[in-house]
Amino acid sequence: MNQLALLQNALVVGAILFSLGLVGILTRRNLIVMFLSAELMLQGISVSLVAWSRYHGDFGGHVLVIFVLTVAACEAAVALVFVLQAFARTGRLDSAAWQSLRESNLPRRVDHELPAIDTVPPTFPRLTPAGVLPAADENDLLQREHV
């Protein structure tokens, strides 16, 4: 019974990790956050593989996890190059920056905005301003706004 409880707990942890990674991939547009979410999904799968391997008394899952970690390390290096290239070309980390990395003979894909909903957005209470605005730092003014 102890082995079964350990398996269930490990599968729940693996499913939670995978689900959090999936939510991160689907809801974020920042390339680094999307990359980290994909890594989180791989780790959730690895936890599940190790749990099943231990439950069945076989080391096949452990060996497969070692290969998954090796591929994830290689993927991290390649993805970092793509992220740096996209940032160098566009100056931002939005996933739309990948558009500039396409081949020249392929058409550009455009993200379409979601249709507006006819409901009025809720108004939240606001605090009244207090105090004096601090003086602007000259170094902050030299920074790009879109980074």
C-alpha positions in Angstrom: 0.0 0.0 0.0 2.9 2.3 0.7 4.2 2.0 -2.9 0.8 2.8 -4.3 0.5 5.9 -2.1 3.9 7.0 -3.3 3.0 6.4 -6.9 -0.2 8.4 -6.5 1.5 11.3 -4.8 4.3 11.4 -7.5 1.7 11.3 -10.3 -0.2 14.2 -8.7 2.9 16.3 -8.5 3.9 15.4 -12.1 0.4 16.3 -13.3 0.5 19.6 -11.4 3.9 20.5 -12.9 2.7 19.6 -16.4 -0.6 21.6 -15.9 1.3 24.7 -14.7 3.6 24.5 -17.7 0.7 24.1 -20.1 -1.1 27.1 -18.6 2.2 29.1 -18.9 2.6 28.2 -22.6 -1.0 29.0 -23.5 -1.4 32.3 -21.6 2.0 34.0 -21.8 3.6 35.7 -24.8 7.1 36.4 -23.3 9.6 34.0 -24.9 11.5 33.3 -21.7 8.4 32.5 -19.7 7.2 30.2 -22.5 10.5 28.5 -22.6 10.5 28.0 -18.8 6.9 26.7 -19.0 8.0 24.1 -21.6 10.8 23.0 -19.3 8.3 22.7 -16.4 6.2 20.4 -18.6 9.2 18.2 -19.3 10.0 18.0 -15.5 6.4 17.0 -14.8 6.7 14.2 -17.3 10.0 13.2 -15.8 8.5 12.9 -12.3 5.8 10.7 -13.7 8.2 8.5 -15.5 10.4 8.0 -12.4 7.3 7.2 -10.3 6.1 4.5 -12.7 9.6 3.1 -13.0 9.9 2.8 -9.3 6.5 1.3 -8.9 7.2 -1.4 -11.4 10.7 -2.0 -10.1 12.3 -1.3 -13.5 15.0 1.2 -14.3 13.7 2.0 -17.8 12.0 5.1 -16.7 15.1 6.4 -14.9 17.1 5.9 -18.1 14.5 7.6 -20.2 14.5 10.6 -17.8 18.3 10.9 -18.2 17.8 11.1 -21.9 15.0 13.7 -21.5 17.2 15.8 -19.3 20.0 15.6 -21.9 17.7 16.7 -24.7 16.3 19.4 -22.5 19.8 20.8 -21.9 20.5 20.8 -25.6 17.1 22.4 -26.3 17.9 25.1 -23.7 21.0 26.1 -25.5 19.3 26.2 -28.9 16.3 28.1 -27.5 18.6 30.6 -25.8 20.1 31.4 -29.2 16.7 31.9 -30.8 15.6 34.1 -27.9 18.7 36.2 -28.2 18.3 36.5 -31.9 14.7 37.5 -31.7 15.6 40.1 -29.0 18.5 41.5 -31.1 16.3 41.9 -34.1 13.2 43.4 -32.5 14.3 44.7 -29.1 11.5 42.9 -27.3 10.7 39.4 -25.9 7.2 39.1 -27.2 6.4 35.9 -29.1 5.5 38.0 -32.1 9.2 38.6 -32.4 9.6 35.2 -34.0 8.0 36.7 -37.2 11.2 38.3 -38.1 13.0 34.9 -38.0 11.0 33.4 -40.8 12.3 32.7 -44.3 11.9 35.6 -46.7 9.7 33.6 -49.2 7.0 32.7 -46.5 4.1 35.0 -45.8 3.9 36.8 -42.5 1.3 35.6 -40.0 -0.5 38.3 -38.1 -2.0 37.9 -34.7 -5.6 39.0 -34.8 -7.1 40.7 -31.8 -10.0 39.1 -30.0 -13.4 40.7 -30.7 -14.5 43.2 -28.1 -17.1 42.2 -25.7 -20.0 44.6 -25.3 -19.8 44.7 -21.5 -18.5 47.6 -19.6 -15.2 46.8 -17.8 -15.4 47.1 -14.0 -14.2 50.2 -12.4 -12.0 49.6 -9.4 -11.6 52.1 -6.6 -8.5 54.3 -6.9 -6.4 55.8 -4.1 -6.0 59.6 -4.1 -2.5 60.7 -5.0 -0.4 61.8 -2.1 2.9 63.4 -1.8 5.2 64.9 -4.4 6.4 63.0 -7.5 10.1 62.1 -7.2 12.6 63.7 -9.7 13.1 61.5 -12.7 16.5 59.7 -12.9 18.5 60.6 -16.0 19.6 57.0 -16.5 16.0 55.8 -16.5 15.1 58.3 -19.3 17.8 56.8 -21.5 16.3 53.3 -21.3 14.0 52.0 -24.1 10.4 51.8 -23.1 9.6 48.6 -25.1 12.2 46.3 -23.4 
